[in-house]
Amino acid sequence: MRDLFEKKSHKNSETRVDEVLAKLDRRRRNSGEEAPVEKVQELIQLVIFTMDDLWCAFPGSSVLEIIPWTNITPVPGCSSVIRGVINVRGTIESVLDLHVILSLEDENLSGRSRILIGHASGIRSGILVDRVEDIITIDKAILRPPLDKGSSHIKYCSGGETFYKDHYVNVLDMEKIFSDILGPDPAP
């Protein structure tokens, strides 16, 4: 008998909730209000790294892999931006020196230094960084324009800024970095 009472009581409460929701929906439609729209988040991954005391990141979509620091073979006659080349599983990859690109002080190479294999605009290259700190996922909407600080190279290469673990993080645009190194396209 008790089970029957609980089933009827549960059924009555479900019916009551449905009635209340239907009334609220009718009131909203009659008043001309629009239904609340949920904001759709556009999530992006960031590979956060440090260069001296500067915290930076690349969008995860631009980073193919992160490899430990290895011996880099210099290539005579190349710009100082190109640190040299490395062998990644049989593929020769160039390695760019982000210290030179961003006009930063000397390097802090250590066992924690990493080479990010990045790609943008059909170009693929390694990028030497002092230390990878984390890989995070954020809502793209929280990125804000970069503050007016740092070198002009950092401002030029920055695609935005975010805050992570008490640090401002410059989100760098790999496409801008690659196009800056290659220079303008030659006229056809």
Summary of the structure (lengths in Angstrom):
residues: 188
radius of gyration: 26.4
end to end distance: 89.0
largest distance: 92.5
contacts: 476
relative contact order: 0.17
helix: 29%
strand: 39%
